[in-house]
Amino acid sequence: MRRWIATDPIVIGYAPTMPRRPADVASERRVAQLVALLFDDFGGDGETIADLARGAGLSHETVRRLCRHPDGKDRSGPGFFVVAAIARARGVSLDRLAELTIPSQSIRQGS
């Protein structure tokens, strides 16, 4: 009896070869500002990554990687729901984070 083995990848939702626009300097700067704002004064009150991960309902590794290595492999930045969960747990307004969508806006303006 001969077994049939699929060799074509299963594609759900998007083609794996779909090009992604590379990050430019401005978008990398906004991601850095976003992470800086999310983790501003983090740990000053004794809060740990584990505490934040529990409060945000995220895995410890997700929060640790973003906090410790904000410029890591994922140069496009964290996903919306990760940002929203951390912002909620840290008491940061999403409106405040939305100001970062303005390319020339600094996170320190309007604080």
Phi, psi and omega per residue, in radians:
M1 nan 2.321 -3.127
R2 -1.719 2.322 3.118
R3 -1.647 2.451 3.092
W4 -1.673 2.265 3.141
I5 -2.120 2.179 3.121
A6 -1.258 2.347 3.124
T7 -1.962 -0.253 3.128
D8 -1.497 2.392 3.109
P9 -1.184 2.595 3.056
I10 -1.520 2.195 -3.097
V11 -1.941 2.134 3.120
I12 -2.105 1.966 3.012
G13 1.610 -0.616 -3.120
Y14 -2.768 2.753 3.089
A15 -1.400 2.286 -3.113
P16 -1.109 -0.283 3.127
T17 -1.657 0.116 -3.120
M18 -1.088 2.226 -3.109
P19 -1.232 2.538 3.087
R20 -2.042 2.300 -3.139
R21 -1.072 2.210 -3.132
P22 -1.149 2.614 3.113
A23 -1.170 2.429 3.068
D24 -1.839 3.070 -3.084
V25 -1.030 -0.731 -3.117
A26 -1.121 -0.749 -3.133
S27 -1.223 -0.625 3.073
E28 -1.116 -0.659 3.112
R29 -1.150 -0.717 3.115
R30 -1.145 -0.656 3.085
V31 -1.113 -0.757 3.110
A32 -1.073 -0.707 3.110
Q33 -1.158 -0.700 3.119
L34 -1.048 -0.865 -3.131
V35 -1.123 -0.710 3.113
A36 -1.068 -0.708 3.136
L37 -1.215 -0.726 3.133
L38 -1.103 -0.614 -3.066
F39 -1.910 0.321 3.106
D40 -1.035 2.216 3.128
D41 1.045 0.482 3.126
F42 -1.202 2.355 3.101
G43 1.498 -0.115 -3.141
G44 -1.109 -0.494 -3.136
D45 -1.801 0.294 3.128
G46 1.538 0.021 3.127
E47 -1.166 2.403 3.130
T48 -1.863 2.950 3.066
I49 -1.064 -0.679 3.117
A50 -1.095 -0.721 3.099
D51 -1.070 -0.822 -3.125
L52 -1.121 -0.745 3.132
A53 -1.053 -0.777 3.101
R54 -1.085 -0.802 -3.117
G55 -1.141 -0.536 -3.124
A56 -1.580 -0.218 -3.101
G57 1.256 0.546 -3.129
L58 -2.043 2.886 3.086
S59 -1.269 2.620 3.111
H60 -0.992 -0.753 -3.094
E61 -1.094 -0.684 3.123
T62 -1.075 -0.826 -3.114
V63 -1.215 -0.741 3.141
R64 -1.053 -0.818 -3.114
R65 -1.088 -0.728 -3.131
L66 -1.220 -0.708 -3.112
C67 -1.242 -0.783 -3.037
R68 -1.531 -0.467 -3.075
H69 -2.360 1.115 -3.068
P70 -1.134 -0.310 -3.134
D71 -1.871 0.492 -3.094
G72 -1.214 -2.671 -3.045
K73 -1.084 -0.612 -3.058
D74 -1.462 1.318 -3.043
R75 -1.218 -0.230 3.120
S76 -1.417 -0.171 3.097
G77 1.714 2.968 -3.132
P78 -1.274 2.760 3.112
G79 -1.251 2.835 -3.086
F80 -0.995 -0.806 -3.044
F81 -1.224 -0.518 3.040
V82 -1.169 -0.819 3.116
V83 -1.051 -0.819 -3.110
A84 -1.088 -0.711 -3.133
A85 -1.158 -0.757 3.128
I86 -1.182 -0.729 3.129
A87 -1.049 -0.780 3.123
R88 -1.073 -0.793 -3.116
A89 -1.166 -0.531 -3.125
R90 -1.631 -0.132 -3.136
G91 1.355 0.505 3.126
V92 -1.731 2.285 -3.125
S93 -1.252 2.384 3.050
L94 -1.150 -0.510 3.054
D95 -1.066 -0.706 3.121
R96 -1.111 -0.731 3.126
L97 -1.182 -0.574 -3.132
A98 -1.113 -0.427 3.097
E99 -1.061 -0.390 -3.140
L100 -1.263 -0.183 3.115
T101 -1.295 -0.239 3.065
I102 -1.466 1.933 -2.988
P103 -0.948 -0.591 -3.086
S104 -1.595 -0.025 -3.096
Q105 -1.353 2.305 3.046
S106 -1.704 2.569 -3.139
I107 -1.185 -0.333 -3.117
R108 -1.453 -0.258 3.117
Q109 -1.326 2.427 3.074
G110 1.308 0.193 -3.138
S111 -1.381 nan nan
